[in-house]
Amino acid sequence: MSLILFSACKKKEPAPDIPSSSSMVMDFSQFASADDTTATRDTLTYHNWGYSFSNVAVWNTIITIGLALPVAAYKEAFNHEAEYDSHEKTWTWSYSFGLGHQAKLLSYYKGDTIIWEMTIDDFQWYYGHSHANKSGGYWILNESKAQPTQLLRIDWHQNSNGTFNISYTNIAPATSSYGDENGGYISYGVTTGEFDRYYNIYNKGEDNLTEIEWQKADRHGRVKDPKEFSDSDWHCWDTNLADIACQ
C-alpha cells in the first residue's frame, strides 16, 4: 500500500519554459509601413526613411520566407505539453502542424543552461541554448533537409529593465549558395533614450554597415550609411517621415 501511495504522490518534473517566440522571430512590424508615403508625395523628400525601410523590408522578406517552416513549428510547441523521460532527464514536445508536418522539440538541462533541439520531419532543423533565468541564448538553424548545413545563428538578450536585442548572422559555409554573405547580419533592439528602437544591417559583400535608429512613439528617426550617403553622418526624418536636417 505504501508503495502505491508513494507512486501516486510522486511529482512530475516541470518542463522548462520554452523561450518566447521573440527569441527567434525578429520584430519587423514596428518600423512603419510603405503605405505611410503615397504616390502623390515627392519620394526624394522621404529618401532617408524610404532607404531605411527598403533595407529592413528586404530582410523581412528573406526571413519570413526562409524561416516559415521552423518558425511555424516553434510557435506550435506552445500549444502542447511536454512528456518527461525520468531516465534520460529530458522533456519532449511531440505534435503535428501545418500540412502534415511532424515536430519534436527536445529539452534538457546542462548546468544552468537549457539545451533545445527541434526535429521536423526527422530532420534536426535547429538547436539552441538558453539561460535558465531567461536572460538570453542563441539558436543555430540549418539551411534545409536537402542542404543540411548551418545557415543562420540567432542571438537574443532580454534585460531586466525591459531592453532587448536579437540578431541574425549568416554562418553558411562556402559550399552553400549563401556562403558569400557569411558574416553578414541584421540586429534589432529595444533600448532607452530618444531613439528607443534600432536596426543594424551589415552587408558582407559590400562591407557596408547601415545603422537605423528611430523613436517608437512618434516615428522620427535617422540613418547612417557610408555607401549610400558617401559620408559618416546621420541623415534624419521627422514624425511625418519627411527628410529633415539632423539637430
Secondary structure, 3 states (H helix, E strand, C coil): CHHHHHHHHCCCCCCCCCCCHHHCCCCCCCCCCHHHCCCCCCHHHHHHHHHHHHHHHHHHHHHHHHCHHHHHHHHHHCCCCCEEECCCCEEEEEEEECCCEEEEEEEEEECCEEEEEEEECCEEEEEEEEECCCCEEEEEEECCCCCCCEEEEEEEEECCCCCEEEEEEECCCCCCCCHHHCCCEEEEEECCCCCCEEEEEEECCCCEEEEEEECCCCCCEEEECHHHHCCCCCEEECCCCCEECCC
